[in-house]
Amino acid sequence: MTMSDNIPSTLIQAPLHVAESSALEWDEHCDVLIIGWGAAGACAALEARANGADVLIADRFTGGGASAMSGGVVYAGGGTRHQQAAGFSDTPEAMFDYLKHETQGVISDETLRRFCDESVSNLDWLENHGASYAHQMPPGGKTSYPSDGYFLYYSGNELVPEHGGPLPPAPRGHRTVGKGQCGAVLYSHLKAACLRAGARSLLQAAAKRLVVDAQGRVIGAELWCLPPDSPQAKLHARLAARAERLQNFAPGYCRNLRKRICQLERDFARPRLVHARNGVILSTGGFIFNRELIKQHAPKFQRNFKVGTAGCDGSGLRLGASVGGQGVGLERVSAWRFINPPYSWHKGIVVNREGQRFCN
Ligand SMILES: Cc1cc2nc3c(=O)[nH]c(=O)nc-3n(C[C@H](O)[C@H](O)[C@H](O)COP(=O)(O)OP(=O)(O)OC[C@H]3O[C@@H](n4cnc5c(N)ncnc54)[C@H](O)[C@@H]3O)c2cc1C
């Protein structure tokens, strides 16, 4: 798939076909290559390392992605120790019932069941890798995001009476302990855990095409890397940080910054071929900054406020599609609207201009 010039996205190329891995002069080898070092890539790296794989994680920027700009809130329940410390007796069944009502078939029962059944152990897993959570709840019940000092809250619509089950509604938003928006804190723990575990990293390295052998197996990728510590690499990092910081205030300016980022990559990045003996994981995040993909899959969201980082251009989707992968659920976009005051949210309904109810 190619992108038209006016869209500042990574240009993804058709896969490189080789008869077998020995037919290429590789620059680097690993067991598992992970493309994209946000929270998903970091978790995959930790699991791969725990299973003894030699892991290389590549990121187009310096890692973090949307994960590091997020609120760092992990939706967890079913009886986490923090819920218990706050006096709530949640169960995986109650969590499943609530989420099934809330998600209305967006995900399969099987996946949802596993998410709920494994929720307590998943939060433990994060804590074992350095992130911490706590049980202090903000006063007043519902809030959009807890202020500093509070870490457990109703991050969904659990307080809406219609969602009530036999148990009292349980708060499940577990904000990573830290100050301000805590995604950066959560990500810093995951990143440190990856490095402690011995995962290797390649930064400012954008994957542009996959390498496929005669059996159709993906055996590596071509990464376009900026020279480390070069003035261009430093400028690239600065432009990306600025585009992220100012997106909400000056979206047009930030679009130009993203164009300059692509131009720097085109002018100064050099290819490195990485051989992955046991597989390539694509974890490059979302696609909100790829106008063509949004138009194609989620046209209703074209005019929405865009939140994400410059890396959210659907690179992983396009790389996957280049070797026959099929995206599913791409029309499901998360869009937010904060309505004040939050503590009234679950007591009312939202109506449209005709006075018709469209949301609790
Ligand atoms: C403002 C904000 C607040 C949020 N708050 C929450 C919250 O509190 N709780 C919650 O659960 N969710 C939250 N979310 C959603 C959540 O942050 C994302 O769903 C999640 O971070 C996605 O993680 P990821 O690892 O898949 O992608 P990302 O974290 O975006 O990581 C993808 C990485 O891939 C890299 N990459 C992209 N293309 C390439 C390429 N071609 N080659 C190499 N690398 C590439 C990027 O540079 C990036 O580092 C929030 C999102 C935003 C924007």
Ligand as a Chemical Component Dictionary entry (heavy atoms), coordinates in Angstrom:
data_LIG
# 
_chem_comp.id                   LIG 
_chem_comp.type                 NON-POLYMER 
_chem_comp.pdbx_formal_charge   0 
_chem_comp.three_letter_code    LIG 
# 
loop_
_chem_comp_atom.comp_id 
_chem_comp_atom.atom_id 
_chem_comp_atom.alt_atom_id 
_chem_comp_atom.type_symbol 
_chem_comp_atom.charge 
_chem_comp_atom.model_Cartn_x 
_chem_comp_atom.model_Cartn_y 
_chem_comp_atom.model_Cartn_z 
_chem_comp_atom.pdbx_ordinal 
LIG C1  C1  C 0 -4.003 10.741 25.961 1  
LIG C2  C2  C 0 -4.251 9.259  26.083 2  
LIG C3  C3  C 0 -4.601 8.711  27.321 3  
LIG C4  C4  C 0 -4.860 7.340  27.429 4  
LIG N1  N1  N 0 -5.123 6.828  28.664 5  
LIG C5  C5  C 0 -5.302 5.484  28.811 6  
LIG C6  C6  C 0 -5.448 4.904  30.093 7  
LIG O1  O1  O 0 -5.376 5.577  31.119 8  
LIG N2  N2  N 0 -5.666 3.568  30.170 9  
LIG C7  C7  C 0 -5.695 2.762  29.059 10 
LIG O2  O2  O 0 -5.888 1.546  29.183 11 
LIG N3  N3  N 0 -5.512 3.290  27.818 12 
LIG C8  C8  C 0 -5.299 4.615  27.682 13 
LIG N4  N4  N 0 -5.072 5.135  26.434 14 
LIG C9  C9  C 0 -4.969 4.213  25.296 15 
LIG C10 C10 C 0 -3.585 3.533  25.366 16 
LIG O3  O3  O 0 -2.607 4.504  25.657 17 
LIG C11 C11 C 0 -3.229 2.812  24.079 18 
LIG O4  O4  O 0 -4.265 1.928  23.712 19 
LIG C12 C12 C 0 -1.939 2.011  24.297 20 
LIG O5  O5  O 0 -0.937 2.834  24.839 21 
LIG C13 C13 C 0 -1.447 1.391  23.006 22 
LIG O6  O6  O 0 -0.230 0.751  23.301 23 
LIG P1  P1  P 0 0.652  0.139  22.145 24 
LIG O7  O7  O 0 1.885  -0.421 22.775 25 
LIG O8  O8  O 0 -0.206 -0.758 21.319 26 
LIG O9  O9  O 0 1.010  1.387  21.203 27 
LIG P2  P2  P 0 1.974  2.627  21.489 28 
LIG O10 O10 O 0 2.147  2.852  22.946 29 
LIG O11 O11 O 0 1.499  3.760  20.667 30 
LIG O12 O12 O 0 3.393  2.107  20.950 31 
LIG C14 C14 C 0 3.618  1.908  19.584 32 
LIG C15 C15 C 0 5.097  2.181  19.301 33 
LIG O13 O13 O 0 5.370  1.768  17.964 34 
LIG C16 C16 C 0 6.278  2.682  17.378 35 
LIG N5  N5  N 0 6.158  2.593  15.909 36 
LIG C17 C17 C 0 5.152  3.038  15.115 37 
LIG N6  N6  N 0 5.408  2.747  13.831 38 
LIG C18 C18 C 0 6.611  2.123  13.803 39 
LIG C19 C19 C 0 7.426  1.594  12.751 40 
LIG N7  N7  N 0 7.061  1.643  11.461 41 
LIG N8  N8  N 0 8.612  1.026  13.077 42 
LIG C20 C20 C 0 9.027  0.960  14.376 43 
LIG N9  N9  N 0 8.287  1.459  15.397 44 
LIG C21 C21 C 0 7.099  2.023  15.119 45 
LIG C22 C22 C 0 5.848  4.040  17.928 46 
LIG O14 O14 O 0 6.909  4.975  17.863 47 
LIG C23 C23 C 0 5.453  3.663  19.373 48 
LIG O15 O15 O 0 6.531  3.860  20.281 49 
LIG C24 C24 C 0 -4.796 6.509  26.288 50 
LIG C25 C25 C 0 -4.421 7.050  25.049 51 
LIG C26 C26 C 0 -4.140 8.402  24.938 52 
LIG C27 C27 C 0 -3.694 8.935  23.602 53 
# 
loop_
_chem_comp_bond.comp_id 
_chem_comp_bond.atom_id_1 
_chem_comp_bond.atom_id_2 
_chem_comp_bond.value_order 
_chem_comp_bond.pdbx_ordinal 
LIG C1  C2  SING 1  
LIG C2  C3  SING 2  
LIG C2  C26 DOUB 3  
LIG C3  C4  DOUB 4  
LIG C4  N1  SING 5  
LIG C4  C24 SING 6  
LIG N1  C5  DOUB 7  
LIG C5  C6  SING 8  
LIG C5  C8  SING 9  
LIG C6  O1  DOUB 10 
LIG C6  N2  SING 11 
LIG N2  C7  SING 12 
LIG C7  O2  DOUB 13 
LIG C7  N3  SING 14 
LIG N3  C8  DOUB 15 
LIG C8  N4  SING 16 
LIG N4  C9  SING 17 
LIG N4  C24 SING 18 
LIG C9  C10 SING 19 
LIG C10 O3  SING 20 
LIG C10 C11 SING 21 
LIG C11 O4  SING 22 
LIG C11 C12 SING 23 
LIG C12 O5  SING 24 
LIG C12 C13 SING 25 
LIG C13 O6  SING 26 
LIG O6  P1  SING 27 
LIG P1  O7  DOUB 28 
LIG P1  O8  SING 29 
LIG P1  O9  SING 30 
LIG O9  P2  SING 31 
LIG P2  O10 DOUB 32 
LIG P2  O11 SING 33 
LIG P2  O12 SING 34 
LIG O12 C14 SING 35 
LIG C14 C15 SING 36 
LIG C15 O13 SING 37 
LIG C15 C23 SING 38 
LIG O13 C16 SING 39 
LIG C16 N5  SING 40 
LIG C16 C22 SING 41 
LIG N5  C17 SING 42 
LIG N5  C21 SING 43 
LIG C17 N6  DOUB 44 
LIG N6  C18 SING 45 
LIG C18 C19 SING 46 
LIG C18 C21 DOUB 47 
LIG C19 N7  SING 48 
LIG C19 N8  DOUB 49 
LIG N8  C20 SING 50 
LIG C20 N9  DOUB 51 
LIG N9  C21 SING 52 
LIG C22 O14 SING 53 
LIG C22 C23 SING 54 
LIG C23 O15 SING 55 
LIG C24 C25 DOUB 56 
LIG C25 C26 SING 57 
LIG C26 C27 SING 58 
# 
